[in-house]
């Protein structure tokens, strides 16, 4: 370190590597979720059901006002209950 001139830039803190490990968290979360699907048939079944539910309830409420979002969500829930029943 003396030869490189980095004697003052040494990080020996306990969590110095924490930033690197935290950058992998989104990938680890997806990886952990996919471990449940050991067979392709189960994955396809889950994906088809999840797509229907996600498309119906993904209303992008951050783009509209709260009252309109609440109305859309109640409409979607009523429509979903009709489809399920």
Phi and psi restraints in degrees (range 20) as a CNS / XPLOR table:
assign (resid 1 and name C) (resid 2 and name N)
       (resid 2 and name CA) (resid 2 and name C) 1.0 -65.0 20.0 2
assign (resid 2 and name N) (resid 2 and name CA)
       (resid 2 and name C) (resid 3 and name N) 1.0 -39.8 20.0 2
assign (resid 2 and name C) (resid 3 and name N)
       (resid 3 and name CA) (resid 3 and name C) 1.0 -66.7 20.0 2
assign (resid 3 and name N) (resid 3 and name CA)
       (resid 3 and name C) (resid 4 and name N) 1.0 -34.2 20.0 2
assign (resid 3 and name C) (resid 4 and name N)
       (resid 4 and name CA) (resid 4 and name C) 1.0 -82.5 20.0 2
assign (resid 4 and name N) (resid 4 and name CA)
       (resid 4 and name C) (resid 5 and name N) 1.0 -16.8 20.0 2
assign (resid 4 and name C) (resid 5 and name N)
       (resid 5 and name CA) (resid 5 and name C) 1.0 82.3 20.0 2
assign (resid 5 and name N) (resid 5 and name CA)
       (resid 5 and name C) (resid 6 and name N) 1.0 23.7 20.0 2
assign (resid 5 and name C) (resid 6 and name N)
       (resid 6 and name CA) (resid 6 and name C) 1.0 -111.0 20.0 2
assign (resid 6 and name N) (resid 6 and name CA)
       (resid 6 and name C) (resid 7 and name N) 1.0 30.7 20.0 2
assign (resid 6 and name C) (resid 7 and name N)
       (resid 7 and name CA) (resid 7 and name C) 1.0 -67.6 20.0 2
assign (resid 7 and name N) (resid 7 and name CA)
       (resid 7 and name C) (resid 8 and name N) 1.0 -29.7 20.0 2
assign (resid 7 and name C) (resid 8 and name N)
       (resid 8 and name CA) (resid 8 and name C) 1.0 -87.9 20.0 2
assign (resid 8 and name N) (resid 8 and name CA)
       (resid 8 and name C) (resid 9 and name N) 1.0 -15.0 20.0 2
assign (resid 8 and name C) (resid 9 and name N)
       (resid 9 and name CA) (resid 9 and name C) 1.0 -97.6 20.0 2
assign (resid 9 and name N) (resid 9 and name CA)
       (resid 9 and name C) (resid 10 and name N) 1.0 20.3 20.0 2
assign (resid 9 and name C) (resid 10 and name N)
       (resid 10 and name CA) (resid 10 and name C) 1.0 -82.3 20.0 2
assign (resid 10 and name N) (resid 10 and name CA)
       (resid 10 and name C) (resid 11 and name N) 1.0 128.1 20.0 2
assign (resid 10 and name C) (resid 11 and name N)
       (resid 11 and name CA) (resid 11 and name C) 1.0 -109.9 20.0 2
assign (resid 11 and name N) (resid 11 and name CA)
       (resid 11 and name C) (resid 12 and name N) 1.0 113.1 20.0 2
assign (resid 11 and name C) (resid 12 and name N)
       (resid 12 and name CA) (resid 12 and name C) 1.0 -121.4 20.0 2
assign (resid 12 and name N) (resid 12 and name CA)
       (resid 12 and name C) (resid 13 and name N) 1.0 21.1 20.0 2
assign (resid 12 and name C) (resid 13 and name N)
       (resid 13 and name CA) (resid 13 and name C) 1.0 -66.8 20.0 2
assign (resid 13 and name N) (resid 13 and name CA)
       (resid 13 and name C) (resid 14 and name N) 1.0 162.2 20.0 2
assign (resid 13 and name C) (resid 14 and name N)
       (resid 14 and name CA) (resid 14 and name C) 1.0 -63.6 20.0 2
assign (resid 14 and name N) (resid 14 and name CA)
       (resid 14 and name C) (resid 15 and name N) 1.0 -40.0 20.0 2
assign (resid 14 and name C) (resid 15 and name N)
       (resid 15 and name CA) (resid 15 and name C) 1.0 -110.3 20.0 2
assign (resid 15 and name N) (resid 15 and name CA)
       (resid 15 and name C) (resid 16 and name N) 1.0 33.2 20.0 2
assign (resid 15 and name C) (resid 16 and name N)
       (resid 16 and name CA) (resid 16 and name C) 1.0 -63.9 20.0 2
assign (resid 16 and name N) (resid 16 and name CA)
       (resid 16 and name C) (resid 17 and name N) 1.0 -29.5 20.0 2
assign (resid 16 and name C) (resid 17 and name N)
       (resid 17 and name CA) (resid 17 and name C) 1.0 -91.3 20.0 2
assign (resid 17 and name N) (resid 17 and name CA)
       (resid 17 and name C) (resid 18 and name N) 1.0 3.9 20.0 2
assign (resid 17 and name C) (resid 18 and name N)
       (resid 18 and name CA) (resid 18 and name C) 1.0 -64.3 20.0 2
assign (resid 18 and name N) (resid 18 and name CA)
       (resid 18 and name C) (resid 19 and name N) 1.0 -36.5 20.0 2
assign (resid 18 and name C) (resid 19 and name N)
       (resid 19 and name CA) (resid 19 and name C) 1.0 -63.5 20.0 2
assign (resid 19 and name N) (resid 19 and name CA)
       (resid 19 and name C) (resid 20 and name N) 1.0 -38.2 20.0 2
assign (resid 19 and name C) (resid 20 and name N)
       (resid 20 and name CA) (resid 20 and name C) 1.0 -67.4 20.0 2
assign (resid 20 and name N) (resid 20 and name CA)
       (resid 20 and name C) (resid 21 and name N) 1.0 -43.5 20.0 2
assign (resid 20 and name C) (resid 21 and name N)
       (resid 21 and name CA) (resid 21 and name C) 1.0 -67.0 20.0 2
assign (resid 21 and name N) (resid 21 and name CA)
       (resid 21 and name C) (resid 22 and name N) 1.0 -37.2 20.0 2
assign (resid 21 and name C) (resid 22 and name N)
       (resid 22 and name CA) (resid 22 and name C) 1.0 -69.7 20.0 2
assign (resid 22 and name N) (resid 22 and name CA)
       (resid 22 and name C) (resid 23 and name N) 1.0 -24.0 20.0 2
assign (resid 22 and name C) (resid 23 and name N)
       (resid 23 and name CA) (resid 23 and name C) 1.0 -68.6 20.0 2
assign (resid 23 and name N) (resid 23 and name CA)
       (resid 23 and name C) (resid 24 and name N) 1.0 -18.4 20.0 2
assign (resid 23 and name C) (resid 24 and name N)
       (resid 24 and name CA) (resid 24 and name C) 1.0 -89.5 20.0 2
assign (resid 24 and name N) (resid 24 and name CA)
       (resid 24 and name C) (resid 25 and name N) 1.0 -5.1 20.0 2
assign (resid 24 and name C) (resid 25 and name N)
       (resid 25 and name CA) (resid 25 and name C) 1.0 -60.0 20.0 2
assign (resid 25 and name N) (resid 25 and name CA)
       (resid 25 and name C) (resid 26 and name N) 1.0 -46.7 20.0 2
assign (resid 25 and name C) (resid 26 and name N)
       (resid 26 and name CA) (resid 26 and name C) 1.0 -59.4 20.0 2
assign (resid 26 and name N) (resid 26 and name CA)
       (resid 26 and name C) (resid 27 and name N) 1.0 -40.1 20.0 2
assign (resid 26 and name C) (resid 27 and name N)
       (resid 27 and name CA) (resid 27 and name C) 1.0 -64.9 20.0 2
assign (resid 27 and name N) (resid 27 and name CA)
       (resid 27 and name C) (resid 28 and name N) 1.0 -43.8 20.0 2
assign (resid 27 and name C) (resid 28 and name N)
       (resid 28 and name CA) (resid 28 and name C) 1.0 -62.9 20.0 2
assign (resid 28 and name N) (resid 28 and name CA)
       (resid 28 and name C) (resid 29 and name N) 1.0 -37.5 20.0 2
assign (resid 28 and name C) (resid 29 and name N)
       (resid 29 and name CA) (resid 29 and name C) 1.0 -63.3 20.0 2
assign (resid 29 and name N) (resid 29 and name CA)
       (resid 29 and name C) (resid 30 and name N) 1.0 -44.8 20.0 2
assign (resid 29 and name C) (resid 30 and name N)
       (resid 30 and name CA) (resid 30 and name C) 1.0 -65.8 20.0 2
assign (resid 30 and name N) (resid 30 and name CA)
       (resid 30 and name C) (resid 31 and name N) 1.0 -40.9 20.0 2
assign (resid 30 and name C) (resid 31 and name N)
       (resid 31 and name CA) (resid 31 and name C) 1.0 -62.6 20.0 2
assign (resid 31 and name N) (resid 31 and name CA)
       (resid 31 and name C) (resid 32 and name N) 1.0 -42.8 20.0 2
assign (resid 31 and name C) (resid 32 and name N)
       (resid 32 and name CA) (resid 32 and name C) 1.0 -65.3 20.0 2
assign (resid 32 and name N) (resid 32 and name CA)
       (resid 32 and name C) (resid 33 and name N) 1.0 -37.5 20.0 2
assign (resid 32 and name C) (resid 33 and name N)
       (resid 33 and name CA) (resid 33 and name C) 1.0 -66.7 20.0 2
assign (resid 33 and name N) (resid 33 and name CA)
       (resid 33 and name C) (resid 34 and name N) 1.0 -36.0 20.0 2
assign (resid 33 and name C) (resid 34 and name N)
       (resid 34 and name CA) (resid 34 and name C) 1.0 -75.3 20.0 2
assign (resid 34 and name N) (resid 34 and name CA)
       (resid 34 and name C) (resid 35 and name N) 1.0 -16.1 20.0 2
assign (resid 34 and name C) (resid 35 and name N)
       (resid 35 and name CA) (resid 35 and name C) 1.0 -65.7 20.0 2
assign (resid 35 and name N) (resid 35 and name CA)
       (resid 35 and name C) (resid 36 and name N) 1.0 -21.9 20.0 2
assign (resid 35 and name C) (resid 36 and name N)
       (resid 36 and name CA) (resid 36 and name C) 1.0 -67.9 20.0 2
assign (resid 36 and name N) (resid 36 and name CA)
       (resid 36 and name C) (resid 37 and name N) 1.0 -26.6 20.0 2
assign (resid 36 and name C) (resid 37 and name N)
       (resid 37 and name CA) (resid 37 and name C) 1.0 -96.6 20.0 2
assign (resid 37 and name N) (resid 37 and name CA)
       (resid 37 and name C) (resid 38 and name N) 1.0 87.9 20.0 2
assign (resid 37 and name C) (resid 38 and name N)
       (resid 38 and name CA) (resid 38 and name C) 1.0 -85.2 20.0 2
assign (resid 38 and name N) (resid 38 and name CA)
       (resid 38 and name C) (resid 39 and name N) 1.0 -20.6 20.0 2
assign (resid 38 and name C) (resid 39 and name N)
       (resid 39 and name CA) (resid 39 and name C) 1.0 -119.4 20.0 2
assign (resid 39 and name N) (resid 39 and name CA)
       (resid 39 and name C) (resid 40 and name N) 1.0 143.0 20.0 2
assign (resid 39 and name C) (resid 40 and name N)
       (resid 40 and name CA) (resid 40 and name C) 1.0 -63.1 20.0 2
assign (resid 40 and name N) (resid 40 and name CA)
       (resid 40 and name C) (resid 41 and name N) 1.0 -34.2 20.0 2
assign (resid 40 and name C) (resid 41 and name N)
       (resid 41 and name CA) (resid 41 and name C) 1.0 -61.8 20.0 2
assign (resid 41 and name N) (resid 41 and name CA)
       (resid 41 and name C) (resid 42 and name N) 1.0 -41.4 20.0 2
assign (resid 41 and name C) (resid 42 and name N)
       (resid 42 and name CA) (resid 42 and name C) 1.0 -67.6 20.0 2
assign (resid 42 and name N) (resid 42 and name CA)
       (resid 42 and name C) (resid 43 and name N) 1.0 -40.7 20.0 2
assign (resid 42 and name C) (resid 43 and name N)
       (resid 43 and name CA) (resid 43 and name C) 1.0 -62.4 20.0 2
assign (resid 43 and name N) (resid 43 and name CA)
       (resid 43 and name C) (resid 44 and name N) 1.0 -42.7 20.0 2
assign (resid 43 and name C) (resid 44 and name N)
       (resid 44 and name CA) (resid 44 and name C) 1.0 -65.2 20.0 2
assign (resid 44 and name N) (resid 44 and name CA)
       (resid 44 and name C) (resid 45 and name N) 1.0 -39.5 20.0 2
assign (resid 44 and name C) (resid 45 and name N)
       (resid 45 and name CA) (resid 45 and name C) 1.0 -64.0 20.0 2
assign (resid 45 and name N) (resid 45 and name CA)
       (resid 45 and name C) (resid 46 and name N) 1.0 -46.1 20.0 2
assign (resid 45 and name C) (resid 46 and name N)
       (resid 46 and name CA) (resid 46 and name C) 1.0 -63.4 20.0 2
assign (resid 46 and name N) (resid 46 and name CA)
       (resid 46 and name C) (resid 47 and name N) 1.0 -43.3 20.0 2
assign (resid 46 and name C) (resid 47 and name N)
       (resid 47 and name CA) (resid 47 and name C) 1.0 -63.8 20.0 2
assign (resid 47 and name N) (resid 47 and name CA)
       (resid 47 and name C) (resid 48 and name N) 1.0 -38.5 20.0 2
assign (resid 47 and name C) (resid 48 and name N)
       (resid 48 and name CA) (resid 48 and name C) 1.0 -68.8 20.0 2
assign (resid 48 and name N) (resid 48 and name CA)
       (resid 48 and name C) (resid 49 and name N) 1.0 -41.4 20.0 2
assign (resid 48 and name C) (resid 49 and name N)
       (resid 49 and name CA) (resid 49 and name C) 1.0 -69.0 20.0 2
assign (resid 49 and name N) (resid 49 and name CA)
       (resid 49 and name C) (resid 50 and name N) 1.0 -43.5 20.0 2
assign (resid 49 and name C) (resid 50 and name N)
       (resid 50 and name CA) (resid 50 and name C) 1.0 -62.9 20.0 2
assign (resid 50 and name N) (resid 50 and name CA)
       (resid 50 and name C) (resid 51 and name N) 1.0 -38.6 20.0 2
assign (resid 50 and name C) (resid 51 and name N)
       (resid 51 and name CA) (resid 51 and name C) 1.0 -62.6 20.0 2
assign (resid 51 and name N) (resid 51 and name CA)
       (resid 51 and name C) (resid 52 and name N) 1.0 -42.4 20.0 2
assign (resid 51 and name C) (resid 52 and name N)
       (resid 52 and name CA) (resid 52 and name C) 1.0 -62.8 20.0 2
assign (resid 52 and name N) (resid 52 and name CA)
       (resid 52 and name C) (resid 53 and name N) 1.0 -45.3 20.0 2
assign (resid 52 and name C) (resid 53 and name N)
       (resid 53 and name CA) (resid 53 and name C) 1.0 -68.7 20.0 2
assign (resid 53 and name N) (resid 53 and name CA)
       (resid 53 and name C) (resid 54 and name N) 1.0 -44.0 20.0 2
assign (resid 53 and name C) (resid 54 and name N)
       (resid 54 and name CA) (resid 54 and name C) 1.0 -63.9 20.0 2
assign (resid 54 and name N) (resid 54 and name CA)
       (resid 54 and name C) (resid 55 and name N) 1.0 -42.8 20.0 2
assign (resid 54 and name C) (resid 55 and name N)
       (resid 55 and name CA) (resid 55 and name C) 1.0 -64.4 20.0 2
assign (resid 55 and name N) (resid 55 and name CA)
       (resid 55 and name C) (resid 56 and name N) 1.0 -33.6 20.0 2
assign (resid 55 and name C) (resid 56 and name N)
       (resid 56 and name CA) (resid 56 and name C) 1.0 -76.3 20.0 2
assign (resid 56 and name N) (resid 56 and name CA)
       (resid 56 and name C) (resid 57 and name N) 1.0 -35.9 20.0 2
assign (resid 56 and name C) (resid 57 and name N)
       (resid 57 and name CA) (resid 57 and name C) 1.0 -105.7 20.0 2
assign (resid 57 and name N) (resid 57 and name CA)
       (resid 57 and name C) (resid 58 and name N) 1.0 -3.7 20.0 2
assign (resid 57 and name C) (resid 58 and name N)
       (resid 58 and name CA) (resid 58 and name C) 1.0 -82.3 20.0 2
assign (resid 58 and name N) (resid 58 and name CA)
       (resid 58 and name C) (resid 59 and name N) 1.0 94.4 20.0 2
assign (resid 58 and name C) (resid 59 and name N)
       (resid 59 and name CA) (resid 59 and name C) 1.0 -103.9 20.0 2
assign (resid 59 and name N) (resid 59 and name CA)
       (resid 59 and name C) (resid 60 and name N) 1.0 -2.4 20.0 2
assign (resid 59 and name C) (resid 60 and name N)
       (resid 60 and name CA) (resid 60 and name C) 1.0 52.0 20.0 2
assign (resid 60 and name N) (resid 60 and name CA)
       (resid 60 and name C) (resid 61 and name N) 1.0 57.7 20.0 2
assign (resid 60 and name C) (resid 61 and name N)
       (resid 61 and name CA) (resid 61 and name C) 1.0 -65.2 20.0 2
assign (resid 61 and name N) (resid 61 and name CA)
       (resid 61 and name C) (resid 62 and name N) 1.0 -18.6 20.0 2
assign (resid 61 and name C) (resid 62 and name N)
       (resid 62 and name CA) (resid 62 and name C) 1.0 -72.6 20.0 2
assign (resid 62 and name N) (resid 62 and name CA)
       (resid 62 and name C) (resid 63 and name N) 1.0 -11.0 20.0 2
assign (resid 62 and name C) (resid 63 and name N)
       (resid 63 and name CA) (resid 63 and name C) 1.0 -97.9 20.0 2
assign (resid 63 and name N) (resid 63 and name CA)
       (resid 63 and name C) (resid 64 and name N) 1.0 -11.9 20.0 2
assign (resid 63 and name C) (resid 64 and name N)
       (resid 64 and name CA) (resid 64 and name C) 1.0 -126.8 20.0 2
assign (resid 64 and name N) (resid 64 and name CA)
       (resid 64 and name C) (resid 65 and name N) 1.0 171.3 20.0 2
assign (resid 64 and name C) (resid 65 and name N)
       (resid 65 and name CA) (resid 65 and name C) 1.0 -75.8 20.0 2
assign (resid 65 and name N) (resid 65 and name CA)
       (resid 65 and name C) (resid 66 and name N) 1.0 166.0 20.0 2
assign (resid 65 and name C) (resid 66 and name N)
       (resid 66 and name CA) (resid 66 and name C) 1.0 -65.3 20.0 2
assign (resid 66 and name N) (resid 66 and name CA)
       (resid 66 and name C) (resid 67 and name N) 1.0 -40.4 20.0 2
assign (resid 66 and name C) (resid 67 and name N)
       (resid 67 and name CA) (resid 67 and name C) 1.0 -65.1 20.0 2
assign (resid 67 and name N) (resid 67 and name CA)
       (resid 67 and name C) (resid 68 and name N) 1.0 -43.5 20.0 2
assign (resid 67 and name C) (resid 68 and name N)
       (resid 68 and name CA) (resid 68 and name C) 1.0 -64.4 20.0 2
assign (resid 68 and name N) (resid 68 and name CA)
       (resid 68 and name C) (resid 69 and name N) 1.0 -38.9 20.0 2
assign (resid 68 and name C) (resid 69 and name N)
       (resid 69 and name CA) (resid 69 and name C) 1.0 -63.8 20.0 2
assign (resid 69 and name N) (resid 69 and name CA)
       (resid 69 and name C) (resid 70 and name N) 1.0 -43.9 20.0 2
assign (resid 69 and name C) (resid 70 and name N)
       (resid 70 and name CA) (resid 70 and name C) 1.0 -61.8 20.0 2
assign (resid 70 and name N) (resid 70 and name CA)
       (resid 70 and name C) (resid 71 and name N) 1.0 -40.9 20.0 2
assign (resid 70 and name C) (resid 71 and name N)
       (resid 71 and name CA) (resid 71 and name C) 1.0 -65.2 20.0 2
assign (resid 71 and name N) (resid 71 and name CA)
       (resid 71 and name C) (resid 72 and name N) 1.0 -44.1 20.0 2
assign (resid 71 and name C) (resid 72 and name N)
       (resid 72 and name CA) (resid 72 and name C) 1.0 -63.3 20.0 2
assign (resid 72 and name N) (resid 72 and name CA)
       (resid 72 and name C) (resid 73 and name N) 1.0 -40.2 20.0 2
assign (resid 72 and name C) (resid 73 and name N)
       (resid 73 and name CA) (resid 73 and name C) 1.0 -66.1 20.0 2
assign (resid 73 and name N) (resid 73 and name CA)
       (resid 73 and name C) (resid 74 and name N) 1.0 -41.5 20.0 2
assign (resid 73 and name C) (resid 74 and name N)
       (resid 74 and name CA) (resid 74 and name C) 1.0 -67.1 20.0 2
assign (resid 74 and name N) (resid 74 and name CA)
       (resid 74 and name C) (resid 75 and name N) 1.0 -37.2 20.0 2
assign (resid 74 and name C) (resid 75 and name N)
       (resid 75 and name CA) (resid 75 and name C) 1.0 -63.1 20.0 2
assign (resid 75 and name N) (resid 75 and name CA)
       (resid 75 and name C) (resid 76 and name N) 1.0 -43.0 20.0 2
assign (resid 75 and name C) (resid 76 and name N)
       (resid 76 and name CA) (resid 76 and name C) 1.0 -65.1 20.0 2
assign (resid 76 and name N) (resid 76 and name CA)
       (resid 76 and name C) (resid 77 and name N) 1.0 -39.8 20.0 2
assign (resid 76 and name C) (resid 77 and name N)
       (resid 77 and name CA) (resid 77 and name C) 1.0 -66.4 20.0 2
assign (resid 77 and name N) (resid 77 and name CA)
       (resid 77 and name C) (resid 78 and name N) 1.0 -41.5 20.0 2
assign (resid 77 and name C) (resid 78 and name N)
       (resid 78 and name CA) (resid 78 and name C) 1.0 -63.1 20.0 2
assign (resid 78 and name N) (resid 78 and name CA)
       (resid 78 and name C) (resid 79 and name N) 1.0 -42.6 20.0 2
assign (resid 78 and name C) (resid 79 and name N)
       (resid 79 and name CA) (resid 79 and name C) 1.0 -65.2 20.0 2
assign (resid 79 and name N) (resid 79 and name CA)
       (resid 79 and name C) (resid 80 and name N) 1.0 -39.2 20.0 2
assign (resid 79 and name C) (resid 80 and name N)
       (resid 80 and name CA) (resid 80 and name C) 1.0 -64.3 20.0 2
assign (resid 80 and name N) (resid 80 and name CA)
       (resid 80 and name C) (resid 81 and name N) 1.0 -40.6 20.0 2
assign (resid 80 and name C) (resid 81 and name N)
       (resid 81 and name CA) (resid 81 and name C) 1.0 -65.3 20.0 2
assign (resid 81 and name N) (resid 81 and name CA)
       (resid 81 and name C) (resid 82 and name N) 1.0 -33.9 20.0 2
assign (resid 81 and name C) (resid 82 and name N)
       (resid 82 and name CA) (resid 82 and name C) 1.0 -67.6 20.0 2
assign (resid 82 and name N) (resid 82 and name CA)
       (resid 82 and name C) (resid 83 and name N) 1.0 -41.2 20.0 2
assign (resid 82 and name C) (resid 83 and name N)
       (resid 83 and name CA) (resid 83 and name C) 1.0 -68.5 20.0 2
assign (resid 83 and name N) (resid 83 and name CA)
       (resid 83 and name C) (resid 84 and name N) 1.0 -37.6 20.0 2
assign (resid 83 and name C) (resid 84 and name N)
       (resid 84 and name CA) (resid 84 and name C) 1.0 -74.2 20.0 2
assign (resid 84 and name N) (resid 84 and name CA)
       (resid 84 and name C) (resid 85 and name N) 1.0 -39.0 20.0 2
